[in-house]
Amino acid sequence: MSSRRAERVASVVHQELARMLLEDVKDEQLRLVSLVAVAVSPDLSVAKVKWLPLGGLGNRASMQASLDRVAKQLRGPLGRALKIRHAPEIRFELDRNVEYAAHMEHVLSNLPKAAEDEGVGEGEGASAEDEA
């Protein structure tokens, strides 16, 4: 299968799952879930759905358990919306990219400034003297 088709299916899966979580699912805490990205395998058998709690609110473990539980119920309606014979298996995964980015920003902001400034200053000063 072409990767282009997988991308198109992923886009529709993203839209349909977002709609279903808002309109069809009875679990109130799942209304606080934001779908970040969807990746569909090339053979269209698996859809990995990255999610985050809206505003960082809610118990992530409880939300993940609810998403895992409802994933099986959403597969049939999703297949009908996609108009394909075999709907992809839905796997919800917490998106940790935001947490990782915040961690890296914290690490980088705590680097010693003196060593950074000295390295830049010495390199520039030495080359200016060499040229003169």
C-alpha positions as CSV (number, residue, x, y, z in Angstrom):
1,M,0.0,0.0,0.0
2,S,1.1,3.5,-0.6
3,S,2.2,5.7,2.3
4,R,0.0,8.4,0.7
5,R,-3.1,6.3,1.3
6,A,-2.0,5.6,4.9
7,E,-1.6,9.4,5.4
8,R,-5.1,10.0,4.1
9,V,-6.6,7.3,6.3
10,A,-4.8,8.7,9.3
11,S,-6.3,12.1,8.7
12,V,-9.8,10.7,8.5
13,V,-9.2,8.5,11.6
14,H,-8.0,11.6,13.5
15,Q,-11.1,13.6,12.5
16,E,-13.6,10.7,13.2
17,L,-12.1,9.7,16.5
18,A,-12.1,13.3,17.7
19,R,-15.8,13.6,16.8
20,M,-16.7,10.2,18.3
21,L,-14.9,11.0,21.6
22,L,-16.9,14.3,21.8
23,E,-20.3,13.1,20.6
24,D,-20.6,9.3,21.0
25,V,-18.6,8.2,24.1
26,K,-20.4,8.5,27.4
27,D,-17.3,8.7,29.6
28,E,-17.1,12.4,30.6
29,Q,-13.3,12.4,31.3
30,L,-12.6,11.4,27.7
31,R,-14.1,14.8,26.6
32,L,-10.9,16.2,28.2
33,V,-8.7,14.3,25.8
34,S,-6.9,16.1,22.9
35,L,-5.8,13.9,20.0
36,V,-2.4,15.1,19.0
37,A,-1.4,12.8,16.1
38,V,-2.5,9.7,14.3
39,A,-0.2,7.3,12.5
40,V,-1.5,4.4,10.5
41,S,0.6,1.4,9.5
42,P,1.2,1.0,5.8
43,D,-1.1,-2.1,5.6
44,L,-3.8,0.0,7.5
45,S,-4.1,-2.6,10.3
46,V,-3.0,-0.4,13.2
47,A,-3.7,3.2,14.0
48,K,-1.5,4.7,16.8
49,V,-3.2,7.7,18.3
50,K,-1.2,10.1,20.4
51,W,-3.2,12.0,23.0
52,L,-2.8,14.6,25.8
53,P,-5.2,15.6,28.5
54,L,-6.6,19.1,27.7
55,G,-4.8,21.7,29.8
56,G,-2.9,19.0,31.6
57,L,-6.0,18.2,33.7
58,G,-7.1,14.8,34.8
59,N,-5.7,11.5,35.9
60,R,-3.6,10.2,32.9
61,A,-3.6,6.6,34.1
62,S,-7.4,6.6,34.4
63,M,-7.8,8.3,31.0
64,Q,-5.5,5.8,29.4
65,A,-7.5,2.9,30.9
66,S,-10.8,4.5,29.6
67,L,-9.3,5.0,26.2
68,D,-8.1,1.4,26.0
69,R,-11.6,0.2,27.0
70,V,-13.4,2.4,24.5
71,A,-10.9,1.6,21.6
72,K,-12.6,-1.7,20.9
73,Q,-16.0,-0.1,20.8
74,L,-14.9,2.6,18.4
75,R,-13.3,0.3,15.8
76,G,-16.6,-0.8,14.2
77,P,-18.1,2.7,13.8
78,L,-14.6,3.9,12.6
79,G,-14.5,1.3,9.9
80,R,-18.0,2.3,8.7
81,A,-16.9,6.0,8.6
82,L,-13.8,5.0,6.6
83,K,-15.8,2.8,4.3
84,I,-13.1,0.1,4.4
85,R,-13.6,-3.6,5.0
86,H,-11.1,-3.9,7.9
87,A,-10.9,-1.0,10.3
88,P,-7.5,-0.5,11.9
89,E,-6.9,-1.6,15.5
90,I,-6.8,1.6,17.6
91,R,-3.9,2.0,20.0
92,F,-4.0,5.1,22.2
93,E,-0.6,6.3,23.5
94,L,0.1,9.2,25.8
95,D,2.1,11.8,23.9
96,R,5.3,12.5,25.9
97,N,6.9,14.9,23.5
98,V,5.7,18.0,25.4
99,E,7.0,16.6,28.7
100,Y,10.4,15.7,27.0
101,A,10.6,19.2,25.5
102,A,9.9,20.8,28.9
103,H,12.6,18.6,30.5
104,M,15.2,19.5,27.8
105,E,14.4,23.2,28.2
106,H,14.9,22.8,31.9
107,V,18.2,21.0,31.4
108,L,19.4,23.6,28.9
109,S,18.4,26.5,31.0
110,N,20.5,25.1,33.9
111,L,23.7,24.8,32.0
112,P,26.5,27.0,33.4
113,K,26.4,30.3,31.6
114,A,30.0,31.2,32.4
115,A,31.4,28.3,30.4
116,E,29.2,29.1,27.4
117,D,30.1,32.8,27.4
118,E,33.8,32.2,27.9
119,G,33.9,29.8,24.9
120,V,32.3,32.3,22.6
121,G,34.3,35.3,23.8
122,E,37.7,33.6,23.5
123,G,37.0,32.3,20.0
124,E,36.0,35.6,18.8
125,G,38.7,37.6,20.5
126,A,41.5,35.3,19.3
127,S,40.4,35.5,15.6
128,A,40.2,39.3,15.8
129,E,43.7,39.6,17.1
130,D,45.1,37.2,14.5
131,E,43.6,39.3,11.7
132,A,45.1,42.6,13.0
